[in-house]
């Protein structure tokens, strides 16, 4: 494996020389089924089904969920 974590062709060929197939562990990949802590999420948008809002901006919260004001902030929907 290279320092960047990418498997080299030589490493893959050596692994295959002793096995019929490669596993996730052979190439440094995560298992098919695995979990992460919420604190590991550093980018992207969480869907509502995954505990997020499913939107990326406060304006989208207002539009998507019909919110008019967020208590404890100076944020309110404008326009309509």
KOLKEDO-75559 format. One record per residue: residue in three letters; x, y, z of N, C-alpha, C in turn. Coordinates in steps of 0.02 Angstrom, whole numbers, plus 50000, padded with zeros to 5 digits. Layout:
BEGIN
ALAXYZXYZXYZ;...
This chain:
BEGIN
UNK500424994250000500005000050000500455006250000;UNK500255011349965500645017449962500505021750024;UNK500895026950033500795031250091500125034750089;UNK499835035550029499185038750023498615033850036;UNK498765027550051498245022750067497955019350006;UNK498285019849949498045016749888498435010249877;UNK498075004849865498414998449854498774998449787;UNK499364995549785499734995149723499574988549688;UNK499684988349623499554982249585499974976549612;UNK500594977949631501034972749657500764969649720;UNK500494973749765500214971249827499604966849813;UNK499184968949767498594964949749498804958349719;UNK499304958349675499524952049645499824947349696;UNK500204950049744500484945849797499924942749838;UNK499414946549855498854943849894498494938449855;UNK498384939549791498034934549750498444928249740;UNK499104928649745499524922749737499384917649792;UNK499134919949849498994915449906498254914149917;UNK497824917449879497104916849889496744916449822;UNK496114914349824495704914349764495384921149752;UNK495294925049805494984931649797495244936349851;UNK495164942749840495364947849888494784949649933;UNK494934951349995494424953850041494534961350051;UNK494054964550083494124971650099494744972850140;UNK494894968450186495484969050228496124968550189;UNK496124964550135496734963750094496944970250061;UNK496454974450046496614980650010496534986850054;UNK496424985850119496364991450164495704995150161;UNK495194991850134494534994950128494114993250190;UNK493614997250202493144995850257492704989950238;UNK492484986050287492024980550273491374983250242;UNK491024979050207490394981050175489924984050226;UNK489874981050284489434983650337489864986450393;UNK489794992950405490164996250459489805002550480;UNK490005005450536489665011350561490165016950574;UNK489895023050582490285028850600489925032650655;UNK490285036150696489985040550746489765046950710;UNK489245050150736489015056450707489565061650704;UNK490015061550754490555066450756491055065450699;UNK491035059650666491475058350609491245061650545;UNK490615063950544490335067150484490605074250480;UNK490945075850426491245082550419490985086350358;UNK490575083150317490295086650259489665083050235;UNK489295086250193488685083250165488065085350202;UNK487505082650180486855084250209486535077750233;UNK486345077550296486005071750323485265071950306;UNK485005066450281484295066150267483905065950333;UNK483265067450329482845067150389482855060050418;UNK482855055050375482865048050398483505046450437;UNK484025050250426484665049150461484775054150518;UNK484265057950535484325062450592484485069650575;UNK484525071250511484655078050489484025081650469;UNK484115087450440483535091250415483405089950342;UNK483905087250307483825085950235483925092150193;UNK484095097750223484215103950187484885106850207;UNK485115111850169485785114550182485805121750205;UNK485245125250203485235132250224484635133650270;UNK484685139050308484135141050351483525142750308;UNK483635145950251483085147650206482715141250184;UNK483095135950172482785129650152482375126650209;UNK482595127650271482195125350329481525128850329;UNK481535135450319480915139250317480455136750262;UNK480725135950202480325133950144480075126750150;UNK480505122250172480325115250174479845113450230;UNK479955116550288479575114550347479075119750371;UNK479005125250333478515130350351478695134150415;UNK479335134350431479565137850492479525145350480;UNK479285149050529479245156250523479755159850566;UNK479985156550619480465159650665480835154150703;UNK481475155150715481865150350754481985153450822;UNK481685150650874481725153250941482455153550965;UNK482625159050999483295159851026483795162650976;UNK483545164550917483985167450866483675173850840;UNK484025177150798483765183050765483515181150695;UNK483395174750684483225172250617482465171450609;UNK482205174650558481485174050542481405173750467;UNK480885170450446480735170150374480535177050351;UNK480725178650290480535185150261480155183950197;UNK479825188950175479485188550110478745187350118;UNK478515181450120477805179650120477445182150178;
